[in-house]
Amino acid sequence: MKYCSVPNCRSYTGHKFPKDYALTMKWRVAIRREDSKTKELWNPGSEDIVCHNHFNKNDYKDTLLACTGNEVFLSKR
Ligand SMILES: [Zn+2]
């Protein structure tokens, strides 16, 4: 079972990281996870996911990287 990649989130099932590099970068920045060794932005593997909690349910239309508390909203595009 793969857990959500967002720090402190214990949900599972969700969206895999996009194949598009630029979009993946936006997700990586948005979830603010850092590699514990390098202290650089954590790099997702091909099986890593982000659960539904971090997506804006209403629309996916704009790139949306708002962070409010633990909430991170991502765009699929
Ligand atoms: Zn999550």
N, CA, C, O and the ligand as a Tripos MOL2 file, in Angstrom:
@<TRIPOS>MOLECULE
protein
  309   307    78     0     0
PROTEIN
NO_CHARGES

@<TRIPOS>ATOM
      1 N           0.8470   -1.2030    0.0000 N.3       1 MET1
      2 CA          0.0000    0.0000    0.0000 C.3       1 MET1
      3 C           0.8740    1.2400    0.0000 C.2       1 MET1
      4 O           1.7950    1.3790    0.8050 O.2       1 MET1
      5 N           0.5670    2.1210   -0.9060 N.am      2 LYS2
      6 CA          1.3300    3.3510   -1.0160 C.3       2 LYS2
      7 C           0.6100    4.4660   -0.2780 C.2       2 LYS2
      8 O          -0.5760    4.7130   -0.4930 O.2       2 LYS2
      9 N           1.3420    5.1230    0.5830 N.am      3 TYR3
     10 CA          0.7450    6.2440    1.2980 C.3       3 TYR3
     11 C           1.0250    7.5390    0.5610 C.2       3 TYR3
     12 O           1.9310    7.6440   -0.2660 O.2       3 TYR3
     13 N           0.2160    8.5030    0.8960 N.am      4 CYS4
     14 CA          0.3410    9.8410    0.3380 C.3       4 CYS4
     15 C           1.7400   10.4060    0.6150 C.2       4 CYS4
     16 O           2.3180   10.1700    1.6750 O.2       4 CYS4
     17 N           2.2610   11.1430   -0.3450 N.am      5 SER5
     18 CA          3.6100   11.6830   -0.2300 C.3       5 SER5
     19 C           3.7040   12.9440    0.6090 C.2       5 SER5
     20 O           4.8000   13.3730    0.9690 O.2       5 SER5
     21 N           2.5810   13.5300    0.9170 N.am      6 VAL6
     22 CA          2.6020   14.7800    1.6670 C.3       6 VAL6
     23 C           2.9790   14.4980    3.1210 C.2       6 VAL6
     24 O           2.4250   13.5990    3.7530 O.2       6 VAL6
     25 N           3.9240   15.2750    3.6400 N.am      7 PRO7
     26 CA          4.3390   15.0480    5.0270 C.3       7 PRO7
     27 C           3.1590   15.0680    5.9830 C.2       7 PRO7
     28 O           2.2560   15.8950    5.8580 O.2       7 PRO7
     29 N           3.1770   14.1610    6.9260 N.am      8 ASN8
     30 CA          2.1590   14.0510    7.9680 C.3       8 ASN8
     31 C           0.7950   13.6290    7.4540 C.2       8 ASN8
     32 O          -0.1780   13.6740    8.2080 O.2       8 ASN8
     33 N           0.6940   13.2320    6.2360 N.am      9 CYS9
     34 CA         -0.5710   12.7290    5.7130 C.3       9 CYS9
     35 C          -0.4910   11.2120    5.6610 C.2       9 CYS9
     36 O           0.4770   10.6530    5.1450 O.2       9 CYS9
     37 N          -1.5020   10.5530    6.1930 N.am     10 ARG10
     38 CA         -1.4980    9.0920    6.2540 C.3      10 ARG10
     39 C          -2.5750    8.4740    5.3730 C.2      10 ARG10
     40 O          -2.9600    7.3190    5.5540 O.2      10 ARG10
     41 N          -3.0430    9.2450    4.4390 N.am     11 SER11
     42 CA         -4.0380    8.6790    3.5390 C.3      11 SER11
     43 C          -3.3600    7.8390    2.4700 C.2      11 SER11
     44 O          -2.1580    7.9490    2.2330 O.2      11 SER11
     45 N          -4.1400    7.0210    1.8500 N.am     12 TYR12
     46 CA         -3.5980    6.2750    0.7240 C.3      12 TYR12
     47 C          -4.6040    6.2880   -0.4180 C.2      12 TYR12
     48 O          -5.7620    6.6740   -0.2560 O.2      12 TYR12
     49 N          -4.1460    5.8740   -1.5180 N.am     13 THR13
     50 CA         -4.8040    5.9970   -2.8200 C.3      13 THR13
     51 C          -4.8790    7.4660   -3.2200 C.2      13 THR13
     52 O          -5.1820    8.3390   -2.4070 O.2      13 THR13
     53 N          -4.6030    7.7070   -4.4620 N.am     14 GLY14
     54 CA         -4.6030    9.0750   -4.9370 C.3      14 GLY14
     55 C          -4.0210    9.1290   -6.3310 C.2      14 GLY14
     56 O          -4.0430    8.1490   -7.0750 O.2      14 GLY14
     57 N          -3.5030   10.2940   -6.6680 N.am     15 HIS15
     58 CA         -2.9560   10.4830   -8.0010 C.3      15 HIS15
     59 C          -1.4510   10.2920   -7.9980 C.2      15 HIS15
     60 O          -0.7480   10.7850   -7.1160 O.2      15 HIS15
     61 N          -0.9770    9.5790   -8.9840 N.am     16 LYS16
     62 CA          0.4700    9.5030   -9.1510 C.3      16 LYS16
     63 C           0.9970   10.8480   -9.6390 C.2      16 LYS16
     64 O           0.2590   11.6770  -10.1720 O.2      16 LYS16
     65 N           2.2670   11.0280   -9.4430 N.am     17 PHE17
     66 CA          2.8640   12.2660   -9.9260 C.3      17 PHE17
     67 C           2.7870   12.3120  -11.4500 C.2      17 PHE17
     68 O           2.9400   11.2930  -12.1230 O.2      17 PHE17
     69 N           2.5530   13.4830  -11.9700 N.am     18 PRO18
     70 CA          2.3880   13.6060  -13.4230 C.3      18 PRO18
     71 C           3.6900   13.3100  -14.1670 C.2      18 PRO18
     72 O           4.7840   13.4200  -13.6130 O.2      18 PRO18
     73 N           3.5430   12.9400  -15.4040 N.am     19 LYS19
     74 CA          4.7370   12.6710  -16.2100 C.3      19 LYS19
     75 C           5.4160   13.9700  -16.6460 C.2      19 LYS19
     76 O           6.6140   14.0090  -16.9250 O.2      19 LYS19
     77 N           4.6370   14.9910  -16.6930 N.am     20 ASP20
     78 CA          5.1610   16.2800  -17.1240 C.3      20 ASP20
     79 C           6.0930   16.8480  -16.0560 C.2      20 ASP20
     80 O           5.7030   17.0110  -14.9000 O.2      20 ASP20
     81 N           7.3130   17.1430  -16.4530 N.am     21 TYR21
     82 CA          8.3060   17.5610  -15.4690 C.3      21 TYR21
     83 C           7.9330   18.8550  -14.7670 C.2      21 TYR21
     84 O           8.0620   18.9720  -13.5480 O.2      21 TYR21
     85 N           7.4720   19.8210  -15.5400 N.am     22 ALA22
     86 CA          7.1530   21.1300  -14.9540 C.3      22 ALA22
     87 C           6.0290   21.0000  -13.9300 C.2      22 ALA22
     88 O           6.0530   21.6350  -12.8760 O.2      22 ALA22
     89 N           5.0670   20.1830  -14.2540 N.am     23 LEU23
     90 CA          3.9470   19.9960  -13.3360 C.3      23 LEU23
     91 C           4.3870   19.2330  -12.0870 C.2      23 LEU23
     92 O           3.9760   19.5490  -10.9710 O.2      23 LEU23
     93 N           5.2110   18.2450  -12.2940 N.am     24 THR24
     94 CA          5.7430   17.5260  -11.1410 C.3      24 THR24
     95 C           6.4860   18.4670  -10.2130 C.2      24 THR24
     96 O           6.3760   18.3680   -8.9910 O.2      24 THR24
     97 N           7.2410   19.3790  -10.8010 N.am     25 MET25
     98 CA          7.9620   20.3530   -9.9810 C.3      25 MET25
     99 C           6.9960   21.1730   -9.1390 C.2      25 MET25
    100 O           7.2560   21.4430   -7.9670 O.2      25 MET25
    101 N           5.8980   21.5630   -9.7370 N.am     26 LYS26
    102 CA          4.9190   22.3600   -8.9900 C.3      26 LYS26
    103 C           4.3650   21.5610   -7.8190 C.2      26 LYS26
    104 O           4.1830   22.0890   -6.7220 O.2      26 LYS26
    105 N           4.1070   20.3110   -8.0600 N.am     27 TRP27
    106 CA          3.6020   19.4690   -6.9770 C.3      27 TRP27
    107 C           4.6470   19.3440   -5.8760 C.2      27 TRP27
    108 O           4.3390   19.4350   -4.6880 O.2      27 TRP27
    109 N           5.8780   19.1360   -6.2970 N.am     28 ARG28
    110 CA          6.9440   18.9540   -5.3100 C.3      28 ARG28
    111 C           7.1130   20.1960   -4.4500 C.2      28 ARG28
    112 O           7.3000   20.1120   -3.2360 O.2      28 ARG28
    113 N           7.0430   21.3360   -5.0980 N.am     29 VAL29
    114 CA          7.1570   22.5850   -4.3490 C.3      29 VAL29
    115 C           5.9550   22.7410   -3.4190 C.2      29 VAL29
    116 O           6.0960   23.1560   -2.2680 O.2      29 VAL29
    117 N           4.7900   22.4070   -3.9250 N.am     30 ALA30
    118 CA          3.5670   22.6180   -3.1580 C.3      30 ALA30
    119 C           3.5120   21.7490   -1.9130 C.2      30 ALA30
    120 O           3.0520   22.2080   -0.8670 O.2      30 ALA30
    121 N           3.9610   20.5280   -1.9970 N.am     31 ILE31
    122 CA          3.8430   19.6630   -0.8280 C.3      31 ILE31
    123 C           4.9580   19.8990    0.1840 C.2      31 ILE31
    124 O           4.8990   19.4080    1.3110 O.2      31 ILE31
    125 N           5.9580   20.6430   -0.2220 N.am     32 ARG32
    126 CA          6.9970   21.0880    0.7130 C.3      32 ARG32
    127 C           7.6670   19.9380    1.4590 C.2      32 ARG32
    128 O           7.9370   20.0200    2.6570 O.2      32 ARG32
    129 N           7.9160   18.9130    0.7490 N.am     33 ARG33
    130 CA          8.6130   17.8050    1.3790 C.3      33 ARG33
    131 C          10.0730   17.8930    0.9890 C.2      33 ARG33
    132 O          10.4030   18.1360   -0.1720 O.2      33 ARG33
    133 N          10.9370   17.6960    1.9550 N.am     34 GLU34
    134 CA         12.3480   17.7380    1.6040 C.3      34 GLU34
    135 C          12.9950   16.3890    1.8750 C.2      34 GLU34
    136 O          12.5620   15.6260    2.7390 O.2      34 GLU34
    137 N          14.0120   16.1290    1.1350 N.am     35 ASP35
    138 CA         14.7660   14.9010    1.3070 C.3      35 ASP35
    139 C          15.5240   14.9920    2.6290 C.2      35 ASP35
    140 O          16.2430   15.9600    2.8770 O.2      35 ASP35
    141 N          15.3590   13.9850    3.4620 N.am     36 SER36
    142 CA         15.9610   14.0750    4.7920 C.3      36 SER36
    143 C          17.4830   14.0780    4.7490 C.2      36 SER36
    144 O          18.1310   14.5810    5.6670 O.2      36 SER36
    145 N          18.0460   13.5260    3.7020 N.am     37 LYS37
    146 CA         19.5060   13.5110    3.6110 C.3      37 LYS37
    147 C          20.0630   14.7720    2.9730 C.2      37 LYS37
    148 O          20.9710   15.4050    3.5110 O.2      37 LYS37
    149 N          19.5130   15.1270    1.8270 N.am     38 THR38
    150 CA         20.1100   16.2210    1.0670 C.3      38 THR38
    151 C          19.5360   17.5790    1.4380 C.2      38 THR38
    152 O          20.1310   18.6130    1.1330 O.2      38 THR38
    153 N          18.3790   17.5790    2.0950 N.am     39 LYS39
    154 CA         17.6770   18.8190    2.4250 C.3      39 LYS39
    155 C          17.2020   19.5530    1.1730 C.2      39 LYS39
    156 O          16.8400   20.7290    1.2180 O.2      39 LYS39
    157 N          17.2140   18.8440    0.0860 N.am     40 GLU40
    158 CA         16.6710   19.4370   -1.1320 C.3      40 GLU40
    159 C          15.2640   18.9130   -1.3480 C.2      40 GLU40
    160 O          14.7780   18.0630   -0.6030 O.2      40 GLU40
    161 N          14.6210   19.4350   -2.3780 N.am     41 LEU41
    162 CA         13.2650   18.9890   -2.6530 C.3      41 LEU41
    163 C          13.2340   17.4870   -2.8610 C.2      41 LEU41
    164 O          14.0310   16.9220   -3.6100 O.2      41 LEU41
    165 N          12.3070   16.8710   -2.1910 N.am     42 TRP42
    166 CA         12.1330   15.4380   -2.3050 C.3      42 TRP42
    167 C          11.7120   15.0790   -3.7320 C.2      42 TRP42
    168 O          10.9360   15.7840   -4.3760 O.2      42 TRP42
    169 N          12.2460   13.9750   -4.1860 N.am     43 ASN43
    170 CA         11.9860   13.5590   -5.5560 C.3      43 ASN43
    171 C          11.0870   12.3250   -5.5670 C.2      43 ASN43
    172 O          11.4820   11.2710   -5.0700 O.2      43 ASN43
    173 N           9.8990   12.4410   -6.1190 N.am     44 PRO44
    174 CA          8.9780   11.3020   -6.0910 C.3      44 PRO44
    175 C           9.4250   10.1740   -7.0220 C.2      44 PRO44
    176 O          10.0290   10.4190   -8.0660 O.2      44 PRO44
    177 N           9.1260    8.9620   -6.6360 N.am     45 GLY45
    178 CA          9.3340    7.8240   -7.5120 C.3      45 GLY45
    179 C           8.1190    7.6080   -8.3970 C.2      45 GLY45
    180 O           7.1040    8.2920   -8.2620 O.2      45 GLY45
    181 N           8.2330    6.6620   -9.2910 N.am     46 SER46
    182 CA          7.1530    6.4640  -10.2640 C.3      46 SER46
    183 C           5.8750    5.9610   -9.6050 C.2      46 SER46
    184 O           4.7920    6.0970  -10.1730 O.2      46 SER46
    185 N           5.9900    5.3840   -8.4190 N.am     47 GLU47
    186 CA          4.8060    4.8480   -7.7490 C.3      47 GLU47
    187 C           4.2640    5.7710   -6.6680 C.2      47 GLU47
    188 O           3.2460    5.4640   -6.0480 O.2      47 GLU47
    189 N           4.9120    6.8650   -6.4390 N.am     48 ASP48
    190 CA          4.4690    7.7510   -5.3700 C.3      48 ASP48
    191 C           3.2080    8.5010   -5.7570 C.2      48 ASP48
    192 O           2.9920    8.8450   -6.9200 O.2      48 ASP48
    193 N           2.4050    8.7380   -4.7790 N.am     49 ILE49
    194 CA          1.0930    9.3470   -5.0290 C.3      49 ILE49
    195 C           0.8390   10.5180   -4.0810 C.2      49 ILE49
    196 O           1.5050   10.6870   -3.0590 O.2      49 ILE49
    197 N          -0.1390   11.3030   -4.4620 N.am     50 VAL50
    198 CA         -0.6800   12.3340   -3.5880 C.3      50 VAL50
    199 C          -2.1710   12.0410   -3.4530 C.2      50 VAL50
    200 O          -2.8620   11.8650   -4.4570 O.2      50 VAL50
    201 N          -2.6650   11.9870   -2.2350 N.am     51 CYS51
    202 CA         -4.0550   11.5890   -2.0370 C.3      51 CYS51
    203 C          -5.0140   12.7190   -2.4050 C.2      51 CYS51
    204 O          -4.6200   13.8610   -2.6430 O.2      51 CYS51
    205 N          -6.2600   12.3510   -2.4380 N.am     52 HIS52
    206 CA         -7.2930   13.2740   -2.9120 C.3      52 HIS52
    207 C          -7.4750   14.4900   -2.0190 C.2      52 HIS52
    208 O          -8.0220   15.5040   -2.4510 O.2      52 HIS52
    209 N          -7.0240   14.3930   -0.7890 N.am     53 ASN53
    210 CA         -7.2080   15.5120    0.1300 C.3      53 ASN53
    211 C          -6.5370   16.7860   -0.3380 C.2      53 ASN53
    212 O          -6.9110   17.8820    0.0810 O.2      53 ASN53
    213 N          -5.5570   16.6480   -1.1960 N.am     54 HIS54
    214 CA         -4.7630   17.8160   -1.5660 C.3      54 HIS54
    215 C          -5.1460   18.3990   -2.9130 C.2      54 HIS54
    216 O          -4.4800   19.2860   -3.4470 O.2      54 HIS54
    217 N          -6.2100   17.8870   -3.4320 N.am     55 PHE55
    218 CA         -6.6870   18.4310   -4.6970 C.3      55 PHE55
    219 C          -7.9220   19.2710   -4.4580 C.2      55 PHE55
    220 O          -8.7500   18.9690   -3.5990 O.2      55 PHE55
    221 N          -8.0220   20.3030   -5.2150 N.am     56 ASN56
    222 CA         -9.2120   21.1250   -5.1560 C.3      56 ASN56
    223 C         -10.3660   20.3530   -5.7880 C.2      56 ASN56
    224 O         -10.3370   20.0270   -6.9750 O.2      56 ASN56
    225 N         -11.3720   20.0690   -4.9830 N.am     57 LYS57
    226 CA        -12.4470   19.2120   -5.4710 C.3      57 LYS57
    227 C         -13.2990   19.8730   -6.5420 C.2      57 LYS57
    228 O         -13.8220   19.2080   -7.4360 O.2      57 LYS57
    229 N         -13.4290   21.1720   -6.4420 N.am     58 ASN58
    230 CA        -14.3930   21.8350   -7.3020 C.3      58 ASN58
    231 C         -13.9270   22.0150   -8.7350 C.2      58 ASN58
    232 O         -14.6890   21.8280   -9.6840 O.2      58 ASN58
    233 N         -12.6880   22.3750   -8.8710 N.am     59 ASP59
    234 CA        -12.2020   22.5120  -10.2260 C.3      59 ASP59
    235 C         -10.7060   22.3030  -10.2570 C.2      59 ASP59
    236 O         -10.0050   22.4490   -9.2560 O.2      59 ASP59
    237 N         -10.2670   21.9740  -11.3870 N.am     60 TYR60
    238 CA         -8.8520   21.7140  -11.5790 C.3      60 TYR60
    239 C          -8.3070   22.7160  -12.5770 C.2      60 TYR60
    240 O          -7.2420   22.5120  -13.1590 O.2      60 TYR60
    241 N          -9.0320   23.7820  -12.7680 N.am     61 LYS61
    242 CA         -8.7510   24.5770  -13.9520 C.3      61 LYS61
    243 C          -7.4530   25.3640  -13.8810 C.2      61 LYS61
    244 O          -6.7480   25.4830  -14.8830 O.2      61 LYS61
    245 N          -7.1360   25.8900  -12.7380 N.am     62 ASP62
    246 CA         -5.9160   26.6870  -12.6650 C.3      62 ASP62
    247 C          -4.8620   25.9780  -11.8370 C.2      62 ASP62
    248 O          -5.1650   25.1880  -10.9420 O.2      62 ASP62
    249 N          -3.6670   26.2720  -12.1500 N.am     63 THR63
    250 CA         -2.6030   25.7800  -11.3020 C.3      63 THR63
    251 C          -2.7270   26.4610   -9.9700 C.2      63 THR63
    252 O          -2.7180   27.6890   -9.8740 O.2      63 THR63
    253 N          -2.8370   25.6850   -8.9880 N.am     64 LEU64
    254 CA         -3.2310   26.2220   -7.7070 C.3      64 LEU64
    255 C          -2.3280   25.6210   -6.6540 C.2      64 LEU64
    256 O          -2.3800   24.4220   -6.3790 O.2      64 LEU64
    257 N          -1.5350   26.4290   -6.0930 N.am     65 LEU65
    258 CA         -0.5370   25.9270   -5.1790 C.3      65 LEU65
    259 C          -0.7010   26.5380   -3.8010 C.2      65 LEU65
    260 O           0.2580   26.7010   -3.0470 O.2      65 LEU65
    261 N          -1.9270   26.8640   -3.5020 N.am     66 ALA66
    262 CA         -2.1700   27.4870   -2.2120 C.3      66 ALA66
    263 C          -1.9060   26.5090   -1.0880 C.2      66 ALA66
    264 O          -2.3120   25.3480   -1.1550 O.2      66 ALA66
    265 N          -1.2440   26.9650   -0.0840 N.am     67 CYS67
    266 CA         -0.9730   26.1600    1.0910 C.3      67 CYS67
    267 C          -1.6200   26.8420    2.2730 C.2      67 CYS67
    268 O          -1.2220   27.9490    2.6350 O.2      67 CYS67
    269 N          -2.5800   26.2300    2.8680 N.am     68 THR68
    270 CA         -3.1790   26.7840    4.0650 C.3      68 THR68
    271 C          -3.0730   25.7390    5.1510 C.2      68 THR68
    272 O          -3.7690   24.7250    5.1170 O.2      68 THR68
    273 N          -2.2220   25.9770    6.0960 N.am     69 GLY69
    274 CA         -1.9870   24.9650    7.1140 C.3      69 GLY69
    275 C          -1.4270   23.7220    6.4600 C.2      69 GLY69
    276 O          -0.4250   23.7830    5.7480 O.2      69 GLY69
    277 N          -2.0580   22.6180    6.6970 N.am     70 ASN70
    278 CA         -1.5890   21.3780    6.1010 C.3      70 ASN70
    279 C          -2.2330   21.0910    4.7620 C.2      70 ASN70
    280 O          -1.9440   20.0750    4.1300 O.2      70 ASN70
    281 N          -3.0880   21.9670    4.3400 N.am     71 GLU71
    282 CA         -3.7680   21.7190    3.0940 C.3      71 GLU71
    283 C          -2.9380   22.2050    1.9200 C.2      71 GLU71
    284 O          -2.4510   23.3350    1.9160 O.2      71 GLU71
    285 N          -2.7880   21.3780    0.9630 N.am     72 VAL72
    286 CA         -2.0720   21.7350   -0.2470 C.3      72 VAL72
    287 C          -2.9910   21.4310   -1.4030 C.2      72 VAL72
    288 O          -3.4870   20.3120   -1.5370 O.2      72 VAL72
    289 N          -3.2140   22.4020   -2.2190 N.am     73 PHE73
    290 CA         -4.0810   22.1660   -3.3500 C.3      73 PHE73
    291 C          -3.2800   22.0960   -4.6340 C.2      73 PHE73
    292 O          -2.4550   22.9610   -4.9300 O.2      73 PHE73
    293 N          -3.5390   21.0740   -5.3650 N.am     74 LEU74
    294 CA         -2.7650   20.8360   -6.5740 C.3      74 LEU74
    295 C          -3.6770   20.8750   -7.7750 C.2      74 LEU74
    296 O          -4.8810   20.6360   -7.6850 O.2      74 LEU74
    297 N          -3.0870   21.1740   -8.8640 N.am     75 SER75
    298 CA         -3.8140   21.1170  -10.1180 C.3      75 SER75
    299 C          -3.3430   19.9070  -10.8900 C.2      75 SER75
    300 O          -2.1700   19.5390  -10.8310 O.2      75 SER75
    301 N          -4.2450   19.2960  -11.6030 N.am     76 LYS76
    302 CA         -3.8430   18.1640  -12.4350 C.3      76 LYS76
    303 C          -3.2500   18.6110  -13.7550 C.2      76 LYS76
    304 O          -2.6660   17.8060  -14.4810 O.2      76 LYS76
    305 N          -3.3960   19.8810  -14.0690 N.am     77 ARG77
    306 CA         -2.8740   20.3420  -15.3320 C.3      77 ARG77
    307 C          -1.6590   21.2330  -15.1400 C.2      77 ARG77
    308 O          -1.0850   21.7140  -16.1170 O.2      77 ARG77
    309 ZN         -2.4580   13.2250    1.4820 Zn       78 ZN78
@<TRIPOS>BOND
     1     1     2 1
     2     2     3 1
     3     3     4 2
     4     3     5 am
     5     5     6 1
     6     6     7 1
     7     7     8 2
     8     7     9 am
     9     9    10 1
    10    10    11 1
    11    11    12 2
    12    11    13 am
    13    13    14 1
    14    14    15 1
    15    15    16 2
    16    15    17 am
    17    17    18 1
    18    18    19 1
    19    19    20 2
    20    19    21 am
    21    21    22 1
    22    22    23 1
    23    23    24 2
    24    23    25 am
    25    25    26 1
    26    26    27 1
    27    27    28 2
    28    27    29 am
    29    29    30 1
    30    30    31 1
    31    31    32 2
    32    31    33 am
    33    33    34 1
    34    34    35 1
    35    35    36 2
    36    35    37 am
    37    37    38 1
    38    38    39 1
    39    39    40 2
    40    39    41 am
    41    41    42 1
    42    42    43 1
    43    43    44 2
    44    43    45 am
    45    45    46 1
    46    46    47 1
    47    47    48 2
    48    47    49 am
    49    49    50 1
    50    50    51 1
    51    51    52 2
    52    51    53 am
    53    53    54 1
    54    54    55 1
    55    55    56 2
    56    55    57 am
    57    57    58 1
    58    58    59 1
    59    59    60 2
    60    59    61 am
    61    61    62 1
    62    62    63 1
    63    63    64 2
    64    63    65 am
    65    65    66 1
    66    66    67 1
    67    67    68 2
    68    67    69 am
    69    69    70 1
    70    70    71 1
    71    71    72 2
    72    71    73 am
    73    73    74 1
    74    74    75 1
    75    75    76 2
    76    75    77 am
    77    77    78 1
    78    78    79 1
    79    79    80 2
    80    79    81 am
    81    81    82 1
    82    82    83 1
    83    83    84 2
    84    83    85 am
    85    85    86 1
    86    86    87 1
    87    87    88 2
    88    87    89 am
    89    89    90 1
    90    90    91 1
    91    91    92 2
    92    91    93 am
    93    93    94 1
    94    94    95 1
    95    95    96 2
    96    95    97 am
    97    97    98 1
    98    98    99 1
    99    99   100 2
   100    99   101 am
   101   101   102 1
   102   102   103 1
   103   103   104 2
   104   103   105 am
   105   105   106 1
   106   106   107 1
   107   107   108 2
   108   107   109 am
   109   109   110 1
   110   110   111 1
   111   111   112 2
   112   111   113 am
   113   113   114 1
   114   114   115 1
   115   115   116 2
   116   115   117 am
   117   117   118 1
   118   118   119 1
   119   119   120 2
   120   119   121 am
   121   121   122 1
   122   122   123 1
   123   123   124 2
   124   123   125 am
   125   125   126 1
   126   126   127 1
   127   127   128 2
   128   127   129 am
   129   129   130 1
   130   130   131 1
   131   131   132 2
   132   131   133 am
   133   133   134 1
   134   134   135 1
   135   135   136 2
   136   135   137 am
   137   137   138 1
   138   138   139 1
   139   139   140 2
   140   139   141 am
   141   141   142 1
   142   142   143 1
   143   143   144 2
   144   143   145 am
   145   145   146 1
   146   146   147 1
   147   147   148 2
   148   147   149 am
   149   149   150 1
   150   150   151 1
   151   151   152 2
   152   151   153 am
   153   153   154 1
   154   154   155 1
   155   155   156 2
   156   155   157 am
   157   157   158 1
   158   158   159 1
   159   159   160 2
   160   159   161 am
   161   161   162 1
   162   162   163 1
   163   163   164 2
   164   163   165 am
   165   165   166 1
   166   166   167 1
   167   167   168 2
   168   167   169 am
   169   169   170 1
   170   170   171 1
   171   171   172 2
   172   171   173 am
   173   173   174 1
   174   174   175 1
   175   175   176 2
   176   175   177 am
   177   177   178 1
   178   178   179 1
   179   179   180 2
   180   179   181 am
   181   181   182 1
   182   182   183 1
   183   183   184 2
   184   183   185 am
   185   185   186 1
   186   186   187 1
   187   187   188 2
   188   187   189 am
   189   189   190 1
   190   190   191 1
   191   191   192 2
   192   191   193 am
   193   193   194 1
   194   194   195 1
   195   195   196 2
   196   195   197 am
   197   197   198 1
   198   198   199 1
   199   199   200 2
   200   199   201 am
   201   201   202 1
   202   202   203 1
   203   203   204 2
   204   203   205 am
   205   205   206 1
   206   206   207 1
   207   207   208 2
   208   207   209 am
   209   209   210 1
   210   210   211 1
   211   211   212 2
   212   211   213 am
   213   213   214 1
   214   214   215 1
   215   215   216 2
   216   215   217 am
   217   217   218 1
   218   218   219 1
   219   219   220 2
   220   219   221 am
   221   221   222 1
   222   222   223 1
   223   223   224 2
   224   223   225 am
   225   225   226 1
   226   226   227 1
   227   227   228 2
   228   227   229 am
   229   229   230 1
   230   230   231 1
   231   231   232 2
   232   231   233 am
   233   233   234 1
   234   234   235 1
   235   235   236 2
   236   235   237 am
   237   237   238 1
   238   238   239 1
   239   239   240 2
   240   239   241 am
   241   241   242 1
   242   242   243 1
   243   243   244 2
   244   243   245 am
   245   245   246 1
   246   246   247 1
   247   247   248 2
   248   247   249 am
   249   249   250 1
   250   250   251 1
   251   251   252 2
   252   251   253 am
   253   253   254 1
   254   254   255 1
   255   255   256 2
   256   255   257 am
   257   257   258 1
   258   258   259 1
   259   259   260 2
   260   259   261 am
   261   261   262 1
   262   262   263 1
   263   263   264 2
   264   263   265 am
   265   265   266 1
   266   266   267 1
   267   267   268 2
   268   267   269 am
   269   269   270 1
   270   270   271 1
   271   271   272 2
   272   271   273 am
   273   273   274 1
   274   274   275 1
   275   275   276 2
   276   275   277 am
   277   277   278 1
   278   278   279 1
   279   279   280 2
   280   279   281 am
   281   281   282 1
   282   282   283 1
   283   283   284 2
   284   283   285 am
   285   285   286 1
   286   286   287 1
   287   287   288 2
   288   287   289 am
   289   289   290 1
   290   290   291 1
   291   291   292 2
   292   291   293 am
   293   293   294 1
   294   294   295 1
   295   295   296 2
   296   295   297 am
   297   297   298 1
   298   298   299 1
   299   299   300 2
   300   299   301 am
   301   301   302 1
   302   302   303 1
   303   303   304 2
   304   303   305 am
   305   305   306 1
   306   306   307 1
   307   307   308 2
@<TRIPOS>SUBSTRUCTURE
     1 MET1         2 RESIDUE 1 A MET
     2 LYS2         6 RESIDUE 1 A LYS
     3 TYR3        10 RESIDUE 1 A TYR
     4 CYS4        14 RESIDUE 1 A CYS
     5 SER5        18 RESIDUE 1 A SER
     6 VAL6        22 RESIDUE 1 A VAL
     7 PRO7        26 RESIDUE 1 A PRO
     8 ASN8        30 RESIDUE 1 A ASN
     9 CYS9        34 RESIDUE 1 A CYS
    10 ARG10       38 RESIDUE 1 A ARG
    11 SER11       42 RESIDUE 1 A SER
    12 TYR12       46 RESIDUE 1 A TYR
    13 THR13       50 RESIDUE 1 A THR
    14 GLY14       54 RESIDUE 1 A GLY
    15 HIS15       58 RESIDUE 1 A HIS
    16 LYS16       62 RESIDUE 1 A LYS
    17 PHE17       66 RESIDUE 1 A PHE
    18 PRO18       70 RESIDUE 1 A PRO
    19 LYS19       74 RESIDUE 1 A LYS
    20 ASP20       78 RESIDUE 1 A ASP
    21 TYR21       82 RESIDUE 1 A TYR
    22 ALA22       86 RESIDUE 1 A ALA
    23 LEU23       90 RESIDUE 1 A LEU
    24 THR24       94 RESIDUE 1 A THR
    25 MET25       98 RESIDUE 1 A MET
    26 LYS26      102 RESIDUE 1 A LYS
    27 TRP27      106 RESIDUE 1 A TRP
    28 ARG28      110 RESIDUE 1 A ARG
    29 VAL29      114 RESIDUE 1 A VAL
    30 ALA30      118 RESIDUE 1 A ALA
    31 ILE31      122 RESIDUE 1 A ILE
    32 ARG32      126 RESIDUE 1 A ARG
    33 ARG33      130 RESIDUE 1 A ARG
    34 GLU34      134 RESIDUE 1 A GLU
    35 ASP35      138 RESIDUE 1 A ASP
    36 SER36      142 RESIDUE 1 A SER
    37 LYS37      146 RESIDUE 1 A LYS
    38 THR38      150 RESIDUE 1 A THR
    39 LYS39      154 RESIDUE 1 A LYS
    40 GLU40      158 RESIDUE 1 A GLU
    41 LEU41      162 RESIDUE 1 A LEU
    42 TRP42      166 RESIDUE 1 A TRP
    43 ASN43      170 RESIDUE 1 A ASN
    44 PRO44      174 RESIDUE 1 A PRO
    45 GLY45      178 RESIDUE 1 A GLY
    46 SER46      182 RESIDUE 1 A SER
    47 GLU47      186 RESIDUE 1 A GLU
    48 ASP48      190 RESIDUE 1 A ASP
    49 ILE49      194 RESIDUE 1 A ILE
    50 VAL50      198 RESIDUE 1 A VAL
    51 CYS51      202 RESIDUE 1 A CYS
    52 HIS52      206 RESIDUE 1 A HIS
    53 ASN53      210 RESIDUE 1 A ASN
    54 HIS54      214 RESIDUE 1 A HIS
    55 PHE55      218 RESIDUE 1 A PHE
    56 ASN56      222 RESIDUE 1 A ASN
    57 LYS57      226 RESIDUE 1 A LYS
    58 ASN58      230 RESIDUE 1 A ASN
    59 ASP59      234 RESIDUE 1 A ASP
    60 TYR60      238 RESIDUE 1 A TYR
    61 LYS61      242 RESIDUE 1 A LYS
    62 ASP62      246 RESIDUE 1 A ASP
    63 THR63      250 RESIDUE 1 A THR
    64 LEU64      254 RESIDUE 1 A LEU
    65 LEU65      258 RESIDUE 1 A LEU
    66 ALA66      262 RESIDUE 1 A ALA
    67 CYS67      266 RESIDUE 1 A CYS
    68 THR68      270 RESIDUE 1 A THR
    69 GLY69      274 RESIDUE 1 A GLY
    70 ASN70      278 RESIDUE 1 A ASN
    71 GLU71      282 RESIDUE 1 A GLU
    72 VAL72      286 RESIDUE 1 A VAL
    73 PHE73      290 RESIDUE 1 A PHE
    74 LEU74      294 RESIDUE 1 A LEU
    75 SER75      298 RESIDUE 1 A SER
    76 LYS76      302 RESIDUE 1 A LYS
    77 ARG77      306 RESIDUE 1 A ARG
    78 ZN78       309 GROUP 0 **** ****
